[in-house]
Amino acid sequence: MNPNFLNTPIDYLKRVGPQRATLLKQELGIHYYKDLINFFPNKYIDKTNYYKINQLHRNSAEVQIVGKIVHLKMVEQKRGKRLVATFIDDTGEMELVWFKGHKWIKDSIKLNTPYVVYGKCNWFNGTFSLPHPEMELLEDHKASLKTAMQPVYPSTEKLTKMGITNRVMNQLIQELFRESGGKFYDTLPKYLLEELKLMNKAESLFNIHFPRTTQKLAQAQYRLKFEELFYIQLQLILKNLIRKQKIKGYTFDQVGVLFNDFYANHLPFDLTNAQKRVIKEIRKDLGSNAQMNRLLQGDVGSGKTIVALLSALLAIDNGFQACIMAPTEILATQHYNGLLELVEKLPINIRLLTGSTKTAERKEIHEALLDGSLHILIGTHAILEDKVQFNNLGLAIIDEQHRFGVAQRAKLWHKNDIPPHVLVMTATPIPRTLAMSLYGDLDISVIDELPPGRKPIKTVHRYDSNRLKVFQFIRDEIALGRQVYIVYPLIQESETLDYKDLMDGYESIARDFPAPKYQISIVHGQMKPADKDVEMERFVRGETQIMVATTVIEVGVNVPNASVMIIESAERFGLSQLHQLRGRVGRGAEQSYCILMTSHKLSDDSKTRLETMVRTNDGFEIAEVDLKLRGPGDIMGTQQSGVLNLRIADIVKDNDILKAARYYAMKLLKNDPNLRLEENKVVLNTYKKIQANKTIWNYIS
């Protein structure tokens, strides 16, 4: 086969033509032969059975029948007409029905000629019928590539409307196989195919489109999934290796006065073993001469802030500045207040820069950054503005990084000639599966234990009918001097509805918890930031016992005295959001509670989410369940979903294949880091094509 065969534009394939080519490009992104060969079916239909008309049952199953059309007629109906064909075999007769495309169908049908028809069987007016059946002349059916499993390809309404049906897609792929002679180059080394007993490339492509048996289909799917995940892992691991070789970082070789003084004299509590382990990993990175690129995962309340501070002190001890960037003003302000308190006895200058920082104060900050007298800058996206120039930024810490786009993060890198070390923090536990695929090029640290003395939060699920008991429980907790959050869902499409829910809830709570005995704060997205801050402050200072809020409190509020979190309409929240909200309580030494309130009407997914929350406090276990329920794209948000735009593999269902792919990619690179060995030539060539195409799939075959 000509090596450039697969780069042939789709316009040149027999049966395509200009109009079809345009549609295939616009609707399915099929521009070249290689796109078509890698356009895989999303399901298969078993067409091994041929039914007789007298064997049909009233069960709306999909059936395949051989017979002849003996008569055609147009039937008037309330709206328009329908075309009805009388279809017979040697056991009886039935109808084939079309509600659209009458003229084209009428002109193309051959009477008294054997056809194979396939469709969903209906029972109407005492007769079986197939609406809009798939049809093929028996002669063509026998000549086409025989397969027990009929592939079904992804499609769009526009394609179907324009006559590019599943059958047409099947014919185009058959044509491509004829032109290629079924020869496709392998992209995996021979020794790997032998060791893993994998099907070769040509055979697996044939069996994914025209499977002979279910066993052959399974082997083809495994091979193609392995290959896709193998090259993703290879790219990520190589990216990490190359970055460490090429991108030099500042070497922080001093563990100096500030770090040692703080560690010995000002730590407010003993570090957990997990925190100590993570700090050791960070110190090792900062001491090497490569740029650190580390992801720090830790559940809500696991103590990431203290790790961030100790890392910043290492930078300052070595004569550098640090910055901490958070996605919201609330979170940035909380980091600022928290750090200010921790370093009050140290000679360190910390400032806060957000959208609401006044012009005069901004000017001061800009000057202090440039002359180096400002050590740590904490802020929101405001840090990324071009005006914000550092004297020597050595460490950039990004909190909840999946909320920042790639371009935004790149701006931080260019604040210096040499990129700063980067520590990315997240309280959203990322399942290991996803971390391997999304952040395989980052080094990952995990704080997997909570500080001592923290009691696990007790979580219960209660229906609306138990509300009186729940209110009594709130009274009892307030009588013990505790505070309570009551959170209502926020669905952005319908702010008016949310506001109404919140206000209705607020009024009923105000009736049951009347002033002056009880004081209530209210916070929602439609309030001015200043008013929001006043209400938050009242709750923080303990002047109000109940905080009624929408999810604005999901991140950033730290009130150790709040011991009860009530989540209204909990079925309307995602798992990670429920877990984040629950993490707002349990910050003091007292026992804390999370009560999930719902109606009785719950979907299966909602039940799974609620049962998971009641069963476990482990953020990583919760994240695994969330991944299974929602899929990878949703969890990471739009910035990351492109990375996982996979053609055939599914990183949740194919977790075992992913692990194997990563293992073999690492093993290969350990033995041959530059892909110089003859046996890995095929891997090097494929990798180069991926890099050139900036895509994972187009090159493969």
Secondary structure, DSSP 8 states (H G I E B T S, - for coil): --TTGGGSBGGGSTTTHHHHHHHHHHHH---BHHHHHT---SEEEE----B-GGG--SS--EEEEEEEEEEEEEEE-SSSEEEEEEEEETTEEEEEEESS-HHHHHHH--TTSEEEEEEE-EEETTEEEEES-EEEEHHHHHHS---SEEEE----HHHHHTT--HHHHHHHHHHHHHHHTT-----S-HHHHHHHT---HHHHHHHHHS-SSHHHHHHHHHHHHHHHHHHHHHHHHHHHHHHHHH-B--------HHHHHIIIII-SS---HHHHHHHHHHHHHHHSSB--EEEEEE-TTS-HHHHHHHHHHHHHHTT-EEEEE-SSHHHHHHHHHHHHHHTTTSS--EEEE-TT--HHHHHHHHHHHHHT---EEEESGGGGSTT---S-EEEEEEESGGGS-HHHHHHHHTTSSS--EEEEEESS---HHHHHHHSTTSEEEEE-S--TT----EEEEEEGGGHHHHHHHHHHHHHTT-EEEEE----GGGHHHHHHHHHHHHHHHHHHS-TTT--EEEE-TTS-HHHHHHHHHHHHTTS-SEEEE-GGGTTT---TTEEEEEETTGGGS-HHHHHHHHTTS--SSS--EEEEEE-S---HHHHHHHHHHHH---HHHHHHHHHHHH-HHHHH-HHHHGGG--SS--TTTTHHHHHHHHHHHHHHHHH-TT--SGGGHHHHHHHHHHHHHTSSSTT--
